[in-house]
């Protein structure tokens, strides 16, 4: 591969997904390094005054300041955009920086947002607390009720915001239906695709306008750094998102971008392997728990939809043991699986959402979205599935199941 081949869309768009994940976005310096270079710099120098003036005026390509461009970050953005099938991408400091940027960059006082009630706790905080604080109206609906989306539309509705699969209840949104409905009404869809990544699901294939990520999760895949990303059309990224990012600064550090670049190389293999293990583990557990929330199993109410719009259903699922006491008993009995509120890791992790990721919500709001006191969420890692099953088996027995 030549030094700039990885940044040539005429070439890289013809590559298959596995090749894009390894080589997409790669730009090599005059040294010809094989691994992407790490550029730890806040600023840049110029040979003459006109060069810098032209760059700041947008009349010449090149770096100006690392809040706007960095070579390592640019490689990550190009790779994610290529894998997503998006025209452009901007990396962010964290998943929540990505979600906040994707919403605030396009909303103003008097606008209205329709959001799915099943969501990560901090995403619900944006919808329930931050947006109304700035005069932005919000309506929260059951995302599985297709009619509810249309019923919630107002003349000032500007954005549909949802996760699929949702955290932690694994609700599945009908991407084509919701995106088609939004387009018919001139509404922008913002999809949090962190549970799936482009390795398992591409919302833009179904008409999504904006796809946002916590790249901290599966994209990194080893629990090392915080990172986020927002993908969209080149026009939307440059005219809507970039002015917000330029002036507010939710930017990713070059080192974190480099780590995620390395994670993307193995994303597809990890995601599919962990998905298969998650289905096997869910089937192993299902008869012993009070409620199973796993889109990869036929018992999920939208199993067929999940199978239709996802290549695999992901490494994460949830189950309910009926009470906090039982949930804590299982967590305390774990010997291999770690108690942790992270997901997407190569290690198996489990947490109690009501007391961690959704602890800031009121009990009524948690119950409304299905985050009960007995609910546990598991991220199935890359360990041998038989070892994971053995640990779950003894922990379930210790908890009385």
Helices and strands as residue ranges (DSSP letters): G 5-7, H 9-12, H 17-23, H 49-56, H 71-84, E 88-92, H 95-104, E 112-116, H 121-125, I 126-130, H 131-133, E 137-141, H 146-152, E 157-163, H 175-184, E 188-192, H 197-200, G 203-206, E 210-214, E 228-232, H 234-236, I 237-241, H 242-248, H 254-264, H 267-285, G 286-288, E 291-293, H 303-309, E 316-320, H 324-333, E 338-339, E 349-351, G 353-355, H 363-369, E 375-379, H 385-398
